[in-house]
Amino acid sequence: MTDRATESERQQSLTRLRRIEGQVRGIQRMIEEERDCEAIAAQLLAVRAALDKVSLHIMTQHIEQCLRGDSGQAERDRLERVIGFFLRFAESDTTVDTDADPIER
């Protein structure tokens, strides 16, 4: 995040990342304790979803800052169009093709 990100935005991202870090440590413990594979997989999916969410948050802030430029002003409809496009792109990228051959993934 750039110098123009607000302290609140930085803290929100850091809080989310620390939570994810704790989830990953929990998964490591589950593996060490030889916990059930399905339970571990469920936690891995939760971490992936959380990481996707914080990534979208950070990228949205970055796009907004880039469109504002040095003046700090942006055409609101242009900004919303770019962010909307990015979010649609990101959502379509997270789907998994369950019909595909697992070896090809």
Order of alpha helices (4+ residues) and beta strands (2+ residues): alpha-alpha-alpha
